[in-house]
Amino acid sequence: MQTNAEQSSSPPSSPQLSPRDLAHVDGALHMHTIDDSSLQARPAPFAAGGTRLKEFDQSAVSSRIPSGTATPPISVVGIGNKVAKPDYSEAKIVVATVGLPARGKSYLSNKLMRYLKWLEYDVKVFNVGQLRRSRARQLALTTGQRGSHNADYFSHQNAEATKLRDKLAEDSLEMLIQWLKDGGNVGIHDATNSTRSRRQKIERRVAKEKGIVVIFLESVCDDPAVIAANVALKVSSGDPDYKDMSPEMAKADFLRRIKAYESVYETITEPHLSYLKIINVGNQVTMNHIRGYLQSRIAFYLMNLHLKPRSIFMSRHGESQYNVEGKIGGDSPLSKRGMAYARALPALITDNIGDAELTVWTSTLQRTIQTAQLLTYNKLTWKSLDELDAGVCDGMTYEEIEQAYPEDFANRDEDKFNYRYRGGESYRDVVVRLEPVIMELERQENILIIGHQAILRCLYAYFHNLTQADLPYIKIPLHTVIKLTPKAYGCDEERYTLPIQAVDTHRPKPRATKQPDDIPQTTSRREYYADPIVA
């Protein structure tokens, strides 16, 4: 069955499926085509304003302690526990990309890797181009021989080079399969894989491995502006293939490389394959034989991506009364300095966004709503953006928690990401809660999120591909706006701190060898060489 949303002027009557809904689909999603217009027609079920989120908000009972409520009695004992990482050992998938050069394959690969790693799957990209450059560099270092990888190398009339390229693709796939057998969950084979014969080789090789399946991910792009931008990025971003060429020569050579691949390119039409075909980065998506929870999760995520230029602004609420008192959680109002931040915030945002459209997202807690009250943009409230629930410790200071529950206080310091408050949440729980927010963020354009420290740490870690160990110690200070600009291979970041004093609520990692300032710096620059293990 094939359904093309372009043939219908009205949106589908059934709501979009969340990743968990997709897990319960019986059988395959067989040759289903979705057009971007249907994706944008209504909010996702758990999106701000979505049907499922409204039901959740209406039925939810707040466990927050009002700001005037006394702290819990010291007699309460055994408040927390550590949450085990989900067992993903049975998840073994090869995602093999398909497409011409400059069509966004590596963009999709890296976005998918970042998303699944944020959800704690073990994911790795095996890029054939990186392997080729690494081996060429090693050959040059050991023998002094420098091979030419200009457009002639990629011509399918060049039998010797074709044999070398096939060997690189096969070696990369073998490394990927071995990595999966050693414990990995999703290995992404980032290559052109642009002919039926190449895809058949991949299919046959993976079929020899028990418990490993393959999905092909084809990126098709016929938008001249997007292709031109990708070509410009390729020749201007330090690609070693064009080290000794002028920009004009590099562009001409790369266009010749594309022509060489176009001469043999065969789009996926094999009816028996499991595949996703992404046209113009999400404008249209075709799915064939997508089975199971993880495959459906991958498909749903990729359906929501787009390439439109945008900025994501993040800000904690203004300083709250509980911040001043050193208490965690609660639903206290802003302090006087917090209100001053709320008054100053509109000018800062306007200076950065200009006349562009912007939507403001807040939690349901009054300190975020008060911070946003003078902003004139459209506002949406998310229950999912509420602060990490501290359970019975809500409304206490850290000193009170340490005195009342010393063992649990120590356990949280020892493993902050996994520690769950009794009757409350862990950082891991918050990541799961925020998955629908990530899906909606990928669908949207300019967004300002006025949130809370733990929430913004989780979102920040997603965009910068930071580890779970680093996540709880990311510095998100009060009265500071963080501007993230998504790029092809990461995010650019700017921070704007308003000159309004506020307390410092950051707690560094105790007795840690890696201090918060040592959290890895991220970059939107493309990596052109494989890591030492792959090389």
C-alpha positions, 0 to 999 in steps of 0.5 A, a space after each residue: 500500500 502506498 499513500 502520498 499526502 500530496 494527493 490530499 488537500 486535508 491533513 490526515 484524520 488520525 493523530 501522529 504517532 509518538 515513538 512509543 505508539 509506533 512500538 505497538 504497530 503490528 507488523 511493518 510500515 510498508 511503503 508509506 509516504 508522508 509529505 511535510 505538509 501533513 507533518 506540519 498540519 497539527 502539533 505532535 500528540 505530546 507537543 505543546 498544545 498536542 492532544 496527548 499532552 493536554 490529556 496528561 496535563 489535565 490528569 496530572 496531580 502536582 507533587 510540588 510543595 508550595 513555597 510556604 510549605 515546611 520541609 519534610 520531617 527528618 524522620 523520613 529515611 531511605 529516600 532514593 535509589 539509583 536507576 539502572 541503564 536500560 538493557 539495549 543489548 538485543 538492539 543490533 542495527 546497521 543503518 546504511 546510508 544511500 545517496 549522491 555526494 552533497 545530499 545530506 547523508 553525513 548530516 542525517 548520520 550525525 543527527 541520528 547518532 546524537 539523538 540515540 546516544 542521548 537516549 543511551 544507545 551505543 551508537 557509532 558512525 563508520 564513515 568510509 570517506 574518513 577511513 579513506 583519508 586516514 589510510 591515505 594519510 598513514 600511507 603518506 607518513 610511512 612511505 612518502 607516497 601521496 595518492 590523488 583523490 580528485 574526481 578521477 579517483 571516483 570515476 567508475 571508469 577507473 577500474 583500479 580506483 573502483 576496486 580500492 573504493 569497494 575494499 574501503 566500503 567492505 572494510 568499514 562494514 566489517 569494522 561496524 559489524 565487529 563493533 556491534 558484536 562487541 556490544 554496540 547497538 546502532 552502527 551507521 555505515 556512512 557511504 554512498 552505497 548508490 548501486 543495487 549491487 553495493 546494497 546487495 553486498 551489504 544485505 548479504 553480509 549482514 544476513 550472515 550475522 544472527 540478531 543483526 538487521 540492516 536499514 537503508 537510509 537514502 537521502 534524496 535532494 533536488 533543491 538547487 539551493 540546498 545542493 549549492 550550500 552543501 557543495 560550498 560547505 564541502 570545499 570551504 571547510 578544510 577538506 583534505 581532498 582539496 588541500 592544494 586547490 583554490 576554491 574555484 578548482 575545488 568546486 569544479 572537481 567536486 562537481 565532477 565527482 558528483 557527476 561520476 556518481 550520478 552516472 551509476 546512481 540507482 535510487 532504492 526501489 528494491 521492494 524487499 529491503 527495509 529502508 527510509 527515503 528522506 526527500 529534501 531533508 524531511 519534505 517527504 519520507 517513504 518508509 518500507 518494512 520498518 519493524 520493531 520499536 527501535 526501527 520505528 523510533 529511528 524513522 519517527 525522529 528522521 521524519 521531524 528533521 529540517 534544514 531551515 536556518 534557526 536559533 534555539 534560545 535557552 534561559 533559566 527563569 529569573 532568580 526565584 525566592 527559593 534560589 535566594 533561600 538555597 532551596 530546591 524545587 518548589 513553585 516559588 515566585 521570582 525574587 526582586 532581581 528575578 523580576 528585573 531579569 524578566 523586565 530586561 529579557 525582551 530587549 535582549 531577545 529582540 536585539 538577537 531575533 529582529 523581526 523573525 518569528 519566535 515562539 516562547 516555551 515555558 514550564 507550568 511553574 510560575 517562575 518561568 511564566 513570570 519570566 516570560 510575562 513581558 515577552 510579546 511572542 506567542 507562548 506555549 506551556 509544557 508540563 514536560 519542561 517542569 523542573 526535575 522532581 525532587 520528591 520528598 526533598 522538594 523545598 529543602 536546602 542541600 544542607 538539610 538534605 545532607 543532614 536528614 539523609 546522609 547516605 542518599 545525599 552521598 549516593 547522589 553525589 556519587 552518581 548524579 545522572 542515575 540517582 532518583 529521589 524517593 517519590 521523584 526523578 533522576 536525570 535519566 527520568 528527565 531525559 525520557 520525559 524530554 524526548 517529545 520536546 526534542 522531537 518538537 524542537 527538531 520540527 520547529 524554527 526559532 524557539 526560546 525555552 525559559 526553563 530550569 537548570 536540570 531541564 536545560 542541562 538535558 537539552 543542552 547535552 542533546 544539542 552538543 552531544 555530551 555524555 551522561 556523566 557530564 550532563 548533570 554538571 553543565 553550567 547553566 547560570 541564572 540571568 544568562 541567555 544561551 543561543 544555539 545555532 544548529 549547523 550541519 555537524 553540530 551547534 554554534 553557541 553564544 552566551 549573553 549574560 545580563 548585568 543583574 546579580 543572581 545567586 550561583 546554584 551550580 554544584 560542582 562534581 565532588 572529588 572529581 578528576 574532571 571538573 565542570 570547566 573541563 566538560 569537552 568543548 564542542 564544535 560544528 566543524 566536520 571531522 575528516 579523519 576516522 578515529 585511531 581505532 577505525 583508522 
